[in-house]
Amino acid sequence: MKNTPIDKNLIDDVIKEFHISDFSKATIREVKEIASRAEAESGVEFIKMEMGVPGLPPSKIGVEAEIKALRNNIASLYPNINGLSDLKEEASRFIKAFINVDLKPEGCVPVTGSMQGTFASFLTCSQCDEKKDTILFIDPGFPVQKQQLVVMGQKYITFDVYEFRGAKLKDKLESYLKNGNISAIIYSNPNNPSWICLKEEELRTIGELATKYDVVVLEDLAYFAMDFRKDLSQPFKPPYQPTVAHYTDYYVLLISGSKAFSYAGQRIGVSCISDKLYQRSYPGLTKRYGGGTFGTVFIHRILYALSSGTSHSAQYAMAAMLKAANDGKYNFLNEVRVYGKRAEKLKKIFLNHGFHLVYDKDLDEPIADGFYFTIGYPGMSSGELAKELMYYGVSAISLETTGSNQQGLRACTSFIQDHQYTELEKRMKIFEENHPRI
C-alpha cells in the first residue's frame, strides 16, 4: 500500500494492544478507542463513523423545560414510578399524532432511554410463559440488545432479513415461531444499522404471525419518523410512521428522546405498552410475583428494581418536546434532516471510488438517506475492510457485530463535519488506487 494517511504499523500496533485477533468482531467502543489512540499518536484527524451518537445540539424546548423543573426543586423529589402524568398524556397524544394509533396514557411509561426500555421488556416477556424462553431478533440490529440478554442469561435467536424481504418474510418468520419457544420479536424501524425501513406488508406479516403464535412484538423506534423519503412530521396528518401496532394487539413501542430530539445525554425515553398487553395477566408472572398484569409487573416490579424511576427533570423535558410536536409548534424532524443530507454526500464519495451499498433497497425502492448506511468493497470481508479503512483514518464497525450475514460495514453520519467531505474524497481516491477493482 502506498501513501496511506496513517502509518500501517501504527494502526497494527494499537490493534495488537487491544488483543483483537479478528477485527470483524471488534465492538463499537473498541473501534472508537483505537481510532482515538491512532488519531492522537499520528496527528491525523479521523473521519469517525463508528458511533451511533447524536451529533446535533439538544432540543432547546427540552433544555428549557428541564432547567425550569430543576429550578423548581424537582431534583429533591423521587419521581412517580408510573411516570409524570403530563409526559404520559403527551406520549399517548404523540402516538396518535404521528403513528395514528390509540394507546392509553397508563401504558406510556418513562424509562432511562430505550436501552432500559428494551431491558425491562426482555425481562417481562421472558417471564410470561416458562415454555417461551427465547427472544427472536429480525436482524441486523443493535448489538447491545443482545448483550442485554447475555447479561440477564436469556436465550435469543436471530436471522438476517437481507434475503427475506417482502413475501419471503412470512415463511422465514413462521419457521421460528412454530417451535413455540419465542416470547417476543424485536426489530428497529428505521433499522440500525442498515437503515432499511420495513414496508406495510412486512409489518402486517409480523403482526399477524405474532397474534397467531401469541408473541409480543417489541418495535424499536429509536429513529422515529426519520425515513426522509416522505414527510412524517405533520401531527394528526398522514403519512404516519409505519408500525406493527396496526396489525396486532400485543406490542411495546420503544420511543427514544436520543435521536429525533437529540436528547441522548439525559437518558429519557418512553416504553408504550398496548392497552390489551398492559391489562393482560400471564401464568408465569402470576407464579413469580403472585399477581399483576404485564403492565403493572413491567412498572412496579421490573422498573422499580432497575432504577426506582426515571430522572424527574428529564421527564419534564420529554413532556415539553412531545407537547410542542403534538401541537404543531415544533417540527422535530427539521432539526435532524441534516443526517440525510450527510448520508447522500458520503454515499456518493464511497460509490465513486468502488464501494457499494450492502443494504441498498426496501424491496423495489432505493434506501433512504439517514443516520446510517452500509458499505462494502469487492473482494474484502467485513473485518478486512474495517481494518483497512483505519489506515486511511476512517472508522466504522463490521456488520458481523450487528447480526448481519453480509460482508461490509455500518457507517454513521452523526459526527461528520463539513470540511471532512473533501478529505474523505482524497483518502478514498488513494484507497481505490491501492485496491484496484477486479
C-alpha positions as CSV (number, residue, x, y, z in Angstrom):
1,M,0.0,0.0,0.0
2,K,1.2,3.5,-0.9
3,N,0.7,6.8,0.7
4,T,-1.8,5.8,3.4
5,P,-2.7,8.8,5.5
6,I,-1.7,6.9,8.7
7,D,1.2,4.6,9.0
8,K,0.1,0.9,8.8
9,N,2.5,-0.1,11.6
10,L,1.0,2.4,14.0
11,I,-2.5,1.1,13.4
12,D,-1.4,-2.5,13.7
13,D,0.4,-1.8,17.0
14,V,-2.6,-0.1,18.5
15,I,-4.8,-3.0,17.5
16,K,-2.4,-5.5,19.0
17,E,-2.6,-3.7,22.3
18,F,-6.3,-4.5,22.4
19,H,-5.7,-8.2,21.7
20,I,-8.2,-8.2,18.8
21,S,-7.3,-11.2,16.5
22,D,-10.4,-10.8,14.3
23,F,-11.3,-7.2,13.6
24,S,-14.7,-8.2,12.3
25,K,-15.7,-8.8,15.9
26,A,-14.3,-5.5,17.3
27,T,-17.0,-3.7,19.3
28,I,-18.2,-0.2,18.7
29,R,-16.3,1.0,21.8
30,E,-13.1,-0.8,20.8
31,V,-13.1,0.7,17.3
32,K,-13.8,4.2,18.8
33,E,-10.9,3.8,21.3
34,I,-8.5,2.5,18.6
35,A,-9.4,5.4,16.3
36,S,-8.9,7.9,19.1
37,R,-5.5,6.5,20.0
38,A,-4.4,6.4,16.4
39,E,-5.5,9.9,15.9
40,A,-3.7,11.2,18.9
41,E,-0.4,9.4,18.0
42,S,-0.4,10.2,14.3
43,G,-1.8,13.7,14.5
44,V,-4.1,12.8,11.6
45,E,-7.8,13.6,12.0
46,F,-10.1,10.5,11.8
47,I,-13.4,10.6,10.0
48,K,-15.3,8.8,12.7
49,M,-18.4,6.8,11.6
50,E,-18.4,4.0,14.2
51,M,-20.5,5.6,17.0
52,G,-24.3,6.0,16.6
53,V,-24.3,9.0,18.8
54,P,-26.3,12.2,18.0
55,G,-24.1,15.0,16.8
56,L,-26.5,17.8,17.0
57,P,-27.4,20.3,19.8
58,P,-30.3,19.1,22.0
59,S,-33.8,20.5,21.6
60,K,-34.0,23.9,23.2
61,I,-37.6,23.2,24.2
62,G,-36.4,20.2,26.3
63,V,-33.4,22.0,27.8
64,E,-35.5,25.0,28.9
65,A,-38.3,22.8,30.4
66,E,-35.7,20.7,32.3
67,I,-33.9,23.8,33.7
68,K,-37.3,25.2,34.8
69,A,-38.1,22.0,36.6
70,L,-34.7,21.9,38.3
71,R,-35.1,25.5,39.5
72,N,-38.4,24.5,40.9
73,N,-36.5,21.9,43.1
74,I,-37.9,18.9,41.3
75,A,-34.5,17.2,41.9
76,S,-35.3,16.7,45.5
77,L,-38.3,14.5,44.8
78,Y,-38.5,10.9,43.8
79,P,-40.4,10.6,40.5
80,N,-43.6,8.6,40.5
81,I,-42.7,5.1,39.3
82,N,-45.6,5.3,36.8
83,G,-44.2,8.4,35.3
84,L,-45.0,12.1,35.1
85,S,-48.7,12.5,34.2
86,D,-48.0,15.2,31.7
87,L,-45.5,13.0,29.9
88,K,-47.8,10.0,29.8
89,E,-50.6,12.2,28.3
90,E,-48.3,13.7,25.7
91,A,-46.8,10.4,24.8
92,S,-50.3,9.0,24.2
93,R,-51.1,12.0,22.0
94,F,-47.7,11.7,20.2
95,I,-48.5,8.1,19.2
96,K,-51.9,9.2,17.9
97,A,-50.5,12.3,16.2
98,F,-47.6,10.6,14.4
99,I,-48.5,6.9,14.3
100,N,-52.3,7.1,14.2
101,V,-52.7,4.5,17.0
102,D,-54.8,4.9,20.1
103,L,-53.0,4.0,23.2
104,K,-54.0,5.0,26.8
105,P,-51.6,7.1,28.8
106,E,-51.3,4.5,31.5
107,G,-49.3,2.3,29.2
108,C,-46.8,5.1,28.3
109,V,-44.0,4.5,30.8
110,P,-40.9,6.7,31.0
111,V,-37.6,4.9,31.0
112,T,-34.0,5.9,31.2
113,G,-33.6,5.7,27.5
114,S,-34.9,3.0,25.2
115,M,-32.0,0.8,26.4
116,Q,-33.7,0.4,29.7
117,G,-37.0,0.0,27.9
118,T,-35.7,-3.0,25.9
119,F,-34.0,-4.5,29.0
120,A,-37.3,-4.3,31.0
121,S,-39.3,-5.5,28.1
122,F,-37.0,-8.5,27.6
123,L,-37.2,-9.4,31.2
124,T,-41.0,-9.1,31.4
125,C,-41.6,-11.0,28.1
126,S,-39.2,-13.8,29.1
127,Q,-41.1,-14.4,32.4
128,C,-44.7,-14.6,30.9
129,D,-44.6,-18.3,29.9
130,E,-42.0,-20.8,31.1
131,K,-42.2,-22.6,27.7
132,K,-41.3,-19.3,25.8
133,D,-37.8,-18.7,26.8
134,T,-36.3,-17.2,23.6
135,I,-36.2,-13.7,22.0
136,L,-36.2,-13.6,18.2
137,F,-34.3,-10.8,16.5
138,I,-35.1,-9.7,13.0
139,D,-31.5,-8.7,12.2
140,P,-29.4,-6.7,11.5
141,G,-29.8,-4.9,14.8
142,F,-28.3,-3.0,17.7
143,P,-25.6,-5.2,19.2
144,V,-26.1,-4.1,22.8
145,Q,-29.6,-5.5,22.8
146,K,-28.1,-9.0,22.5
147,Q,-25.6,-8.1,25.2
148,Q,-28.6,-7.3,27.5
149,L,-29.9,-10.8,27.1
150,V,-26.4,-12.2,27.7
151,V,-26.3,-10.2,31.0
152,M,-29.7,-11.5,32.1
153,G,-29.0,-15.1,31.0
154,Q,-31.8,-15.2,28.5
155,K,-31.8,-17.1,25.2
156,Y,-32.1,-15.4,21.8
157,I,-32.1,-16.4,18.2
158,T,-31.6,-14.3,15.1
159,F,-31.9,-14.2,11.3
160,D,-30.7,-11.7,8.7
161,V,-33.7,-10.2,6.9
162,Y,-31.5,-9.4,3.8
163,E,-32.7,-12.4,1.8
164,F,-36.3,-12.4,3.3
165,R,-37.9,-9.1,2.4
166,G,-41.5,-8.9,1.3
167,A,-43.4,-12.1,0.7
168,K,-40.4,-14.2,1.8
169,L,-40.6,-12.9,5.3
170,K,-43.7,-15.0,6.3
171,D,-42.2,-18.5,5.9
172,K,-38.9,-17.5,7.4
173,L,-40.6,-15.9,10.5
174,E,-43.0,-18.7,10.9
175,S,-40.2,-21.3,10.8
176,Y,-39.1,-19.9,14.2
177,L,-42.5,-19.1,15.7
178,K,-44.0,-22.6,15.1
179,N,-41.5,-24.1,17.6
180,G,-43.4,-22.5,20.4
181,N,-40.4,-21.1,22.3
182,I,-40.5,-17.5,21.2
183,S,-41.7,-15.0,23.7
184,A,-41.0,-11.8,21.8
185,I,-39.9,-10.5,18.4
186,I,-37.7,-7.4,18.2
187,Y,-36.6,-5.2,15.3
188,S,-35.8,-1.5,14.7
189,N,-37.6,0.6,12.0
190,P,-35.9,2.6,10.5
191,N,-33.2,0.0,11.1
192,N,-29.9,0.3,12.9
193,P,-27.5,-0.5,11.2
194,S,-28.8,-0.9,7.6
195,W,-31.4,1.9,7.5
196,I,-33.9,-0.4,5.8
197,C,-37.5,0.5,6.6
198,L,-40.0,-2.3,6.7
199,K,-43.0,-1.9,4.4
200,E,-46.6,-2.2,5.5
201,E,-46.9,-5.7,4.0
202,E,-43.9,-6.8,6.1
203,L,-45.3,-5.2,9.3
204,R,-48.6,-6.9,8.6
205,T,-46.9,-10.3,8.3
206,I,-45.1,-9.7,11.6
207,G,-48.2,-8.6,13.4
208,E,-50.5,-11.4,12.1
209,L,-47.9,-14.1,12.9
210,A,-47.3,-12.6,16.4
211,T,-51.0,-12.8,17.0
212,K,-51.3,-16.4,15.7
213,Y,-48.4,-17.6,17.9
214,D,-49.2,-15.3,20.9
215,V,-45.9,-13.5,20.8
216,V,-45.2,-9.9,21.9
217,V,-43.7,-7.5,19.3
218,L,-41.0,-5.1,20.5
219,E,-40.8,-2.3,17.9
220,D,-37.7,-0.2,18.4
221,L,-38.5,3.3,17.1
222,A,-35.2,4.9,18.2
223,Y,-35.0,6.7,14.8
224,F,-38.7,7.8,14.9
225,A,-40.0,9.1,11.6
226,M,-36.5,9.6,10.2
227,D,-37.3,7.9,6.8
228,F,-36.8,11.2,5.0
229,R,-38.2,9.9,1.7
230,K,-41.6,11.2,2.9
231,D,-42.7,13.9,5.3
232,L,-43.8,12.2,8.5
233,S,-43.5,15.4,10.5
234,Q,-47.1,16.7,10.5
235,P,-49.1,15.8,13.6
236,F,-52.5,14.2,13.0
237,K,-52.0,14.1,9.3
238,P,-50.9,11.2,7.0
239,P,-48.5,9.8,6.1
240,Y,-47.7,8.3,9.5
241,Q,-44.7,6.4,10.9
242,P,-45.4,2.8,9.9
243,T,-46.0,0.4,12.8
244,V,-46.9,-3.2,13.6
245,A,-49.5,-1.7,16.1
246,H,-52.0,-1.7,13.2
247,Y,-51.7,-5.5,12.9
248,T,-51.5,-6.9,16.4
249,D,-52.8,-6.1,19.9
250,Y,-49.8,-7.2,21.8
251,Y,-46.8,-4.9,21.4
252,V,-44.4,-2.4,23.0
253,L,-43.4,0.7,21.1
254,L,-40.0,2.0,22.2
255,I,-39.8,5.8,21.8
256,S,-36.5,7.4,22.3
257,G,-35.5,11.0,23.1
258,S,-32.0,10.4,21.9
259,K,-32.0,10.7,18.2
260,A,-35.1,12.5,17.0
261,F,-34.8,15.1,19.8
262,S,-31.0,14.9,20.1
263,Y,-31.5,14.4,23.9
264,A,-29.3,11.4,24.4
265,G,-27.3,12.6,27.4
266,Q,-30.3,12.8,29.7
267,R,-31.3,9.2,29.1
268,I,-35.0,9.6,28.5
269,G,-37.5,7.5,26.5
270,V,-41.0,6.1,26.7
271,S,-42.0,2.5,26.5
272,C,-45.5,2.4,25.2
273,I,-47.4,-0.8,26.1
274,S,-50.5,-1.6,24.1
275,D,-53.8,-1.4,26.0
276,K,-54.5,-5.1,25.8
277,L,-51.0,-6.2,26.7
278,Y,-50.9,-3.8,29.6
279,Q,-54.0,-5.4,31.1
280,R,-53.2,-9.0,30.3
281,S,-52.2,-11.5,33.0
282,Y,-49.8,-14.3,32.3
283,P,-49.3,-17.5,34.3
284,G,-45.5,-17.0,34.5
285,L,-45.9,-13.5,36.0
286,T,-48.6,-14.7,38.5
287,K,-46.4,-17.6,39.6
288,R,-43.3,-15.4,40.1
289,Y,-45.0,-12.3,41.6
290,G,-48.2,-13.5,42.9
291,G,-50.3,-11.5,40.5
292,G,-50.2,-8.4,38.4
293,T,-50.6,-7.8,34.6
294,F,-47.9,-7.3,32.0
295,G,-48.1,-3.5,32.5
296,T,-48.1,-3.5,36.3
297,V,-45.2,-6.0,36.5
298,F,-43.2,-4.0,33.9
299,I,-43.6,-0.9,36.1
300,H,-43.9,-1.9,39.7
301,R,-41.6,-5.0,39.7
302,I,-39.1,-4.7,36.8
303,L,-38.6,-0.9,36.5
304,Y,-38.8,-0.4,40.2
305,A,-36.0,-2.9,40.7
306,L,-33.9,-1.5,38.0
307,S,-33.9,2.2,38.8
308,S,-36.8,3.2,41.0
309,G,-38.0,5.6,38.3
310,T,-36.6,7.8,35.5
311,S,-34.8,11.1,36.0
312,H,-37.5,13.5,37.2
313,S,-36.3,16.6,35.3
314,A,-35.7,14.7,32.1
315,Q,-39.4,13.7,32.2
316,Y,-40.3,17.3,32.1
317,A,-38.0,17.8,29.1
318,M,-39.6,14.9,27.2
319,A,-43.1,16.0,28.0
320,A,-42.4,19.5,26.7
321,M,-40.8,18.3,23.5
322,L,-43.7,15.9,22.8
323,K,-46.3,18.5,23.6
324,A,-44.7,21.0,21.2
325,A,-44.5,18.4,18.4
326,N,-48.2,17.4,19.1
327,D,-49.3,21.0,19.0
328,G,-47.6,21.6,15.6
329,K,-45.3,24.2,17.2
330,Y,-42.1,22.1,16.9
331,N,-41.1,20.2,13.8
332,F,-38.5,17.9,15.4
333,L,-37.6,16.3,12.1
334,N,-36.4,19.6,10.6
335,E,-33.6,19.6,13.0
336,V,-32.4,16.1,12.1
337,R,-32.8,16.1,8.3
338,V,-29.1,17.1,8.2
339,Y,-28.3,13.4,8.8
340,G,-29.9,12.5,5.5
341,K,-28.0,15.2,3.6
342,R,-24.8,14.0,5.1
343,A,-25.5,10.4,4.1
344,E,-26.2,11.5,0.5
345,K,-22.8,13.2,0.2
346,L,-20.9,10.4,1.9
347,K,-22.6,7.6,-0.1
348,K,-21.6,9.5,-3.3
349,I,-18.0,9.6,-2.3
350,F,-17.8,5.9,-1.5
351,L,-19.7,4.8,-4.6
352,N,-17.5,7.0,-6.8
353,H,-14.4,5.0,-5.5
354,G,-15.6,1.4,-6.0
355,F,-17.6,0.8,-2.9
356,H,-21.2,-0.5,-3.0
357,L,-24.2,-0.2,-0.7
358,V,-24.8,-3.5,1.1
359,Y,-28.4,-2.9,2.1
360,D,-29.4,-0.8,-0.8
361,K,-33.2,-1.2,-1.3
362,D,-36.5,-1.5,0.5
363,L,-38.0,-4.1,-1.9
364,D,-38.1,-2.1,-5.1
365,E,-37.3,1.4,-3.6
366,P,-33.8,2.8,-3.1
367,I,-33.0,3.0,0.6
368,A,-33.4,6.3,2.4
369,D,-30.6,8.7,3.3
370,G,-30.4,8.9,7.0
371,F,-28.5,8.3,10.2
372,Y,-26.7,5.1,9.0
373,F,-25.8,3.4,5.7
374,T,-23.8,0.3,4.9
375,I,-20.9,-0.1,2.6
376,G,-18.8,-3.0,1.1
377,Y,-15.8,-3.3,-1.2
378,P,-15.3,-6.1,-3.8
379,G,-13.2,-8.9,-2.5
380,M,-13.0,-7.7,1.1
381,S,-14.6,-9.2,4.1
382,S,-16.1,-7.1,6.9
383,G,-13.1,-7.4,9.1
384,E,-10.6,-6.8,6.3
385,L,-12.4,-3.6,5.2
386,A,-12.9,-2.2,8.7
387,K,-9.2,-2.7,9.5
388,E,-8.0,-1.4,6.1
389,L,-10.0,1.8,6.4
390,M,-8.3,2.5,9.7
391,Y,-5.1,3.1,7.7
392,Y,-6.9,5.8,5.8
393,G,-8.2,7.4,9.0
394,V,-11.8,6.2,8.6
395,S,-13.5,4.2,11.4
396,A,-16.7,2.2,11.1
397,I,-18.0,-1.1,12.5
398,S,-18.3,-4.5,11.0
399,L,-21.8,-5.7,10.0
400,E,-20.9,-9.0,11.6
401,T,-21.4,-7.4,15.1
402,T,-25.0,-6.5,14.2
403,G,-26.2,-10.0,13.3
404,S,-25.8,-9.4,9.5
405,N,-24.5,-12.2,7.3
406,Q,-23.4,-9.7,4.7
407,Q,-19.8,-8.5,4.2
408,G,-19.5,-4.8,4.9
409,L,-19.6,-2.0,7.4
410,R,-22.1,0.2,9.2
411,A,-21.3,3.9,8.8
412,C,-22.9,6.6,10.9
413,T,-23.3,10.2,9.7
414,S,-23.7,11.9,13.1
415,F,-20.1,13.2,13.7
416,I,-19.3,14.2,10.1
417,Q,-18.1,17.8,9.8
418,D,-18.4,19.9,6.6
419,H,-14.6,20.0,6.0
420,Q,-14.4,16.2,6.1
421,Y,-16.1,15.5,2.7
422,T,-13.1,16.9,0.8
423,E,-10.7,14.9,3.0
424,L,-12.7,11.7,2.6
425,E,-12.7,12.2,-1.2
426,K,-8.9,12.4,-1.2
427,R,-8.4,9.4,1.1
428,M,-10.9,7.2,-0.9
429,K,-9.1,8.1,-4.1
430,I,-5.9,6.8,-2.6
431,F,-7.8,3.7,-1.3
432,E,-9.1,3.0,-4.8
433,E,-5.6,3.3,-6.3
434,N,-4.2,0.9,-3.7
435,H,-7.2,-1.6,-4.2
436,P,-8.0,-1.6,-7.9
437,R,-11.3,-3.3,-8.7
438,I,-11.1,-6.7,-10.2
